[in-house]
Amino acid sequence: MRYHALACDYDGTLAPEGTMSPETRAALARLRAAGRRVLLVTGRRLDDLEAVCPDLSVFDAVVAENGATYSNPPGAPPRLLAPAPPQEFFDRLRARGVTPLDRGAVIVATVQPHEVEVVEAIRALGLELQIIFNKGAVMVLPSGVNKASGLEFALTDLGLSRHEVVGVGDGENDHAFLGHCELSVAVADAVPSLAEAADVVTRGGAGSGVVELAQALLEEDARLLTPRRPRHLVALGLRGDATSFSVPPREGNILCVGQDDAARSELLSHLVQRLADRSYQCCLIDPAGAQAARADAVVMGASNRVPTLQEVMAALAAPGHHVVVNLSALPAGEQAAFTSQLLGRFAELRAKVGRPHFVLIDRAEQLLSKDGSAAGLSEGLVLATRAPDGLAARLRASTTLVLAAGADPARAVDAAAEALSRPAPRAHEVALAAGGALAWPVAAAGAPFPLRVAAPSS
């Protein structure tokens, strides 16, 4: 399963005329029965939504008022995600004859062309409010509140990451939340600007487009839902000409090689930082305790204490936590068995929520047997080793990128090529700067190139 949640707008997406059809509801129910979460992200007030959709049980959670309120379970009293504008703001608009004029728990709404009076009232009262337009509607909310901020709150509450979410919408106010999702979908009758920005446009319009999308998710989501353009590449570093080098996050594995244990460990440290910058959850298995002092991760285990499987999995339950598993207190002969158990748990968690996105293993030749596998993990692995030929054949075959660190990186790349049964690339002798590696995209023709993996601020 590639995508674990579907986030839907209501009007014009699920409901063409304010009412969701039985066919659309049934499609959402099938998604939930298959183990996916379904979230509603709407600009409507909750009471207004319940008037047109009284049964919200098909959703796992509801974000309403354009990101200002959150209900879990659906239908429960909403949690306010922002403060409401002061009463004097509403009174001022009413005194100016603005009509229609509605207010929710947070949102204040009218229609065009009353945005002129709204701007004047905001300026006169010195308020930090923003205006969001949607098909003639004028919605007023606290600064920074939109469907994307509401969706992120909901995902955190449900233990999900935005990298597992498909978002579908139709209007101008859907830009923010669709851009926050890993895959953005516009129904066929969406406004042109949204259709142009979306990764995928359905053949069907409101309602029928969501049924089509749900069926694609159930059949084979990764193959049928291919973005029109790459959007979520992971920038791993800078080439020598200062251009960015990026890789797809879900294609194959990365092999970090070289004879210098400290250099490979430093390379892993920089990779974690790069991946975390894009909100990909990382778990680094560290047999020697080299990463024990990381301040940007939850470190489990110490030089005098072996971590438990339960505490590692508990730390990974929060999508924003990056975890280091320090195995230095565990005898070397027992580390491989513990790692195998841990990877099995990771595979189970990925099947449920898609995380951890990347599993990094230092000294992989010690922790993964040559005849074994990675306990069901087939992608999102970063394996650091001085002996790439000591890894299982399946893991070597799935390598898409080699990064060589330390002294004589060209020789390390040649050793990796031999282990991968690939022709030796045209690697030239190069002295790497601090925080650098020699990068070889395995499937690409041409010579490896120096890559600065360390972030500019490090």
N, C-alpha and C positions, 0 to 999 in steps of 0.2 A: 504494500500500500504506500503510494507516494504522498498523497494528501490526506490529512486526517480530519479536516474540518471545512465546512462551507459556511461562509458569512454572506448573508443576503440582504439587500435593500428590500423594502416592501412595495411602495407605490411605483408602478411602472416596471417592476422587476418580477416580484412574485404575483402581484395583483394588477391586472391591466386597468380595471375600473374600480379599484378600492376593495375588491373581493377576491380572495384566493380560491381558485377552483379546486374541486376534489382531486383532480388529476395531479395538480401541483403539490397539494398536501400529501398525497400518496407517495409521490416521488421523494419528498423530504423524509417521510417515514421510512422508506426503504433504505435511505442513506443511514439513518440512525440505527436501523436494525442490523446494518452491516458493520457497525462499530464506529461510524463517523459522528462528529459533533455537528450540529446545525445551529447557527447563531443568526438572530435577526438584528440588523443595524438600520434603524429608521430615523427619519426626521420627525415623525409624529410624536405627539404627547402620548403617554401610556394610556390614559383614559380614552383618548380619541382612537388609538389603535384597538383597544378592546371593544369599542363600539362597532368596528368593521370586521374585526377578527377576534371574536370572544373566546375562542379556544386556542391558546398559545402553547399547548402541550407538545406540539411537534418540534418546538425549539428547546435547546438546552439552556439558552439565556437570551435576554433581550436588552439591547442597547437602544435607548430611545432619546428623543429630543436632540437629535444630531450629535450624540456623544456625551450628553450632559447627565443622563441617568442610566442606571443599570439595574436589571432585575434578574435574580437567580434564586429560586426558580421563577420562570415566567409567570406573570400575574401577581407575584408578591409585591409588597410596597417597594418602590424603587429606592435605590441608594443614589444620593446626589453626588455627582462627580465634580461639581463646581458650585460656587455660590450664585444665587439668583441676583439679577440686577436690582438696584434699590427701587422701592415703591415710587419714589419721585420721578424716576425715569419713565415708568409706565404712565404715571399721572400726566407728565408733560406731553407725552405723545397723544394721550386721550384728549387733553386740552387743545391740542393743535388740530383736532378733528381727524386724526389718522384712523382709518377704518378700511377693512377689518383690522382688529387688533386683538390678538390672542396671547395668552401667557400660559406656560406650563410651570413645572416645579422650578425650572431654570430659564428655559427659552422664552423669548418674546418674539412674536412673529406678525408680519403684515405682508403686503404685496407691493410690487412696483407700481407707481414711481415713488412710494413713500420712503424710499431709502434716503431721500433728501432731508426729510424731517428727522429721521433716525440719526443721521450723521450730525445734524445741528444739535439734537438733544445730547448725544454723546459728548460733543465738544463743549457745550454749555455747562454740563455737570462734571466734566473732567473725568469721565469713566474710562476704564480699560476694557472696552467691549469691541467685538468684531462683527461684521456683517457677512453672512454667507447666502449666496443666491442659489435658487434652484427652480427653474421653469417658472419664473415670475414671482416666486415666493421670496420674501426677505426675512431671514432668520437672524436674530441677534443673540449672541452668546458671549460668555467671557473669553478673553483672548487665549488662544491655544487650545480651545475645546472644539473638537470636530469628530467626525465618525471614526477617524483613525485613532485618536486618543481614547475614545470609548471602547473601540475594539481591542486595543492593547490592554486595557484594564480587564476586559472580559477574558481574554486569552490567559493572562496571568492568573486570574482567579480559577480558571479551569485547568491550569497546568499545561497549557499549550504554548507553542511558539508560532510567530507569524510565518515562519518558513514552512509550516505544514498546512497553510490556509489558502483556500481558493475563495476569492471575493467576487461577487457579481452584483452589478448595478446598472443604472440607466441615466442618471442625472448629473448635473454639475456638482452637487454636494457629495457625490460618490468618488470624486477624484482622489481625495485624501485617503480614504480607507482602502480603495482598490490598490493604490500605490503602496500601501503598507503590507499587502498580502503577497505571498510568494507567487501566486498566479492571479492575474486580474482578468475578469471576463465581463464583457458588455453584451447585453441582449441586443437583438438585431435592430430594435427601434430606439436604441439609446441616443442621446444627443450626440451630434457628430464629434465634438471634442473628446468625449469619453470613449467612443468607438475607436477613434484614432489612437488614443493612448493605451487602450487595453491590449493585453497579450493575446486574447482570443475573443472573437465575436461569434455569438451563436447564430444559427440559421433562423431560429424562431425568435419571436418577440417576447413581450412580457408574459410570464406564465409558461408558455410552451418552450421558451429558451431555457428556463430553469429545469424543466423536465428533461430536455435534451442534455443539459450539463450534468444532471444527476445520473443519467444513464451512462454517460461517458466515464464518470467517476467510478461507477460500479463495475464497468466492463474492464477497462485497462487504462487507468488515469494517466500514467506517465506517457503512454504512447499516443493516446487520442487527444490529450490536452498539451500540445506543443506550442510554446510561445512563438509569436511571429518574429520576435527579435530577442537576443539575449539581454536580460535585465539584471539578473542576480549573480553575476560573476564575482568571484572572490579575488580581490587584488592581493597578490602575495608579496609584491615588492616592485622595485624599480630596476629596469635595465640600465646598461651603461649610458644610454642616450637620454636617461631620465623619463622614458615612457613607462607606463604601468604594464605589468605582466599579470594577467588574470587567468583563473581556471574556473570551469563549471564546478559547482559544489557537490554534484551528485554523480560524477562520472569517474569511476575507478578510484585508485589509491595512490598515495605519494610515498616514495621510498627515499629516506634520508641516509646517505652512506658516507663513509670515511673512517679512517683508523683512529681518529682522535675522539675519545668518548666525550670530553668536555666540549669540543666544538660541535658535535652532533646534538648534545644536550642544549647548548646555547641556541642552535638552530631551531629546535623544538620550541623553546621558550618564545622566540620571536614569532613562530608560526601560530602559537596559541594567541598571542596578542593580535595578530592580523585577523584571525578568524573571529575572535571575540569582538573586534571592532565592528564586524558585520552582524553581530548578535547570533552567531552560530555557537551552540553550546559545545564545549570541549571537555573531554575527560582524558587526562594524561596519566598513564601508568608509569611510575617512576621507581625502578628497582633499587636505585642507589641513593635516593634522597637528594638528588641534585636540584630538584625544584621545590624543596621543602620551605623555602623562604618567600615564595610568591605571595605578594599582597593582593593580587587581582583574582585569586582563586581560593576556593575552600580546600584546605589541605587536610586529607584524612590519613591518619597514621603519623608516626614519628620514629626517631631512631631507637626509641625504647618501647614503642607500642605498635602492634600490628592492627591495621584497620579491619573493620568487619564489613561483610557484604551489605548488611542492613544499613549501616550508616552511610556508605557510599551511595546507595540507591536513594536514601532519604535526601541527601544533598542534591542529587540530580533531579529530584521532583520539582524543584524551582527552575523554570526555564532560563532564568538569568544567571544561575550559578555555574561557574566553571570549576571543575574539580580536579585536584591532583591526588592520586592514590600513591602514598609513600610506602613502599614495601621494604624499606631498608632494615626494619626490625625482624623481617621474616627470613629464615635460613634460605640460602640460594636454592637449595634442592627442593624447596616447597613453593617457590614463587610461581613456577609455571602452572602448577595445579590451581593455585589461587586465581591466577590470571584467567585460566580457562573457565572457572566458575563465574568470574566477574563478567567476562565477555558473553557468557550465556545469558546473564541477567540483562546486559545491555541489549542483546538481540530481542529479548522479550519486551523491554521498554520501547525500543524502536518500533516494534510491531504495533504497539498501542498508541504512541504519541510522536514517533519519528525522531526521538532524541535518545542519547546525545548525537549531535550531528557529526562530530568528528571524535574518533578515538585515537589518541597518540600513544605509541608504545616505545619507550626507550629501551635499548639493548634487546631488541625484539628477538634476536637469535637465541637469547637465553630463556625468554618467556613463551615463545611459540615454537613447538616442535617442528622439525623439518617435514614430518609425515602428517602433521595435523593441519587444522584450519584455524579460523578465527571464530569458532563457535557460532557459525551462521551469519556473521557480519561479512558482507561482500563489497561494501563501498564505505567511503568516509573514514578510511584507515590511513594513518600516517605512521609508518614503521621506520624507526631509526636503528641501524645495524652496521656493524663493521664487517659482517659476513652475509651478504645478500643471498648467496647460494645456500645458506642454512635455513631459508624460509620455505614454507610449503609451496609446491609448484603452482597451486591455484592462486596464492597471494602474489607470487611473482608475475603470473600471467595477467593479473588485473591492474598492474602498475601502469599509470598513465604519465607520471612525472617523476623524474629522479632529481634530487637535490644533493650535491656533494659539498661537504664542509671540511675545514681543516687543511692541513698541508697536502700538497699534490692532489687536488680535487680531480684533475684529468684522469689520473690513474684510478681513482675511486669510481669515476663514471665508466671507465673501461671494464672494471670488475663487475659493475652493475649490469652492463650490457651483456657480458658473458653469462651472468646468472639468469638474465631474462631471455637468453637465446636470441639476442638481437645483434645485428652488425655493429661493430664498434663505431661510435660516432666520431666526427672529426673534432675531437676535443684538444685544445691547445693548452700548453702550460700557462697557468695564470696564478697570480698572487691575489688572494681574496682580501678585501678590506674587512674590518671588523663588522660583524653582522651580515656577512655576505655568504653566498653559496654559488656553486656552478650549477645552472639549471639545464636540464635536458628533457624537453617534452618528448616522450618516447615515440609517439606516433608521427611526429613531425620530422620532416627532412631538414638537414642542416646541422651546423655545429652547436654544441652547448654554448651558453652565454653566461657571463657573470650577472648575478642578481643580488641586489641589496634587499634582504628580507627584513632587517631591523627597521622598525617604524622611524620616521624622521625625528620624533621627539625623544627616542631612546638613545 
